């Protein structure tokens, strides 16, 4: 694969606690998505962005049940590990376990998934500021590396408390805030409110990272301009396009808009991604099953994409994936 997209320059500066980053861009944490393989794929195109792990449960960490998610390579540094839970003592214990591997510990107070919220974790903590503050203080006191908190605008439209919540985060000693510009009730629908992220930036002195709907270099720059935030976190946009962050960094730094990968390049990246997942899992079937959520993203925009998606999710062998990709290439010609 041609790695001409690899960014040699740094895309601005972002300081979180005592950690000086060379990029304003962060790969946002996504459960079941941002594993070590995808993080290493992103690193092929961006040498400076902060990468973030999948969400790790503090309950599971207590019983050493998150070993697979802990896997990483030093090439991924700088790397933040995200932890979730609602018990301050367990969150502190989990943070201490993660500290040897991480440059930053991030506390999840923004996940809207029903199974997370049902347990009192994620964005549910925005409805209990006292408990949220106890968790942040416990984690802050447990580790010596920077601590950030990822949150949303609030529970729903009628209970937005992002300003109060952000001030509490700062008062508890956290080093930065990542704000997704939606409420819990919105999930991922509607439009992220970058203006309200900007209100958070005005309310606190610690760095504020904007998140939500950043799926192109132009939107990344627009979010920075509208919110005035210190950096941006890119989530769903990197699915099927691990080079997106590198292009965003280039655009922020130089104003140069690099072309998106064409269909053949996307298939080449997708096949490499698939092979790396198979190698990582040491099991061909499991690696391909894991890739099924990515295949739909990689073939978006291709003629007859619906047919190809249906074919790809039935694959059980690498040779079958390669055959479908070859068919797509032949049909293009």
Steps between C-alpha positions, in 0.01 A plus 500: 500500500618848415562689824535844341222616733730460800528836672853616567400833649310554823144633477516764770546451874278379778619478859308278740644517851874447464463319166590713200336363186603597149150470356163655575327183379395200710367164385191471718436179695236266356406172667559204274666725240822672610701188575877481472478409129293803400719723715809373318324553166434863598863537607610415144356835394546711814809479718385761752128468577393374842350152467240371745413148603162336502308554821625279784266402782642563847297201622658273240847641566467398863476137389756536218232442234607776260836358396418503127413870506822575688708365210689774321829581329740780592444646150156605623641749750384756591213283618211565738313219673133564574339355812131475593312430822307662784693390811776749593723241670478257206563780250811601696621141513442457127683824422802381698503177298490697175761762592805291396361473145347844449607858446149617601209347692158600365183459707189409302206717602351526153409155366123489428473124429202354691700216657758750631245752628295222664798422725535863607807556283576728205277803449277390789765657725405843363177464700695459826761773525597405856586142401671616182720735701594222743606279210714770338671584830566132571658442158694827516647403836581147384729584205775745417427524125242740349130421545226604258122457506279429200142622537199628305282810523272334754228237533241661273401838355327607823787406729812623325758559773821510300626829645448396862642157424809639326575735788470207741741297286754783515452552874565130562845526344448346157739618229260516206144443378376328184146614422270324255257765376181299561289394799443141605147501358633602158738203491663564158201658325459862402791738479783545750486844662847649461382837633419344838839330503633854458311603814688230690827638366407846631402363842822319593874548476601137433513376139168420334479250214201516266338179375208416273437503122866556410530283190710716267791746517261786422268409788796462733615853425143631523456339842822658625393841368142487632580355842839658556594172669857387545469182296259259336420131544406302190283192549276330246671675208807277536302182440591400146745790475794472743685767302238766581684634805820541301313704237337710771838575655640603162204729434521664843875551466531613136153551356580230246205270430637160413282274283297225661613148412340372182312171494805289416700662781213444745489132408877474547472660846201280586685182407803600707270582792333160464830310484624683810184411694537135404864507611411683822226253594703201380179367352384557143127471570503723808706764326263512203193507725650799682554674164136470394411830668777668296427346159182707458703819556781403265261434207280807555469695177576200279241408238297194615637554853193336656570176313867503593419566867269199505772286343773623735307432821467137394875454453681259730841493327750761386500347154127573473551863601780534245280348229221752564745791500642372170146482361439861601823609330414311183152651488650847532702437188 
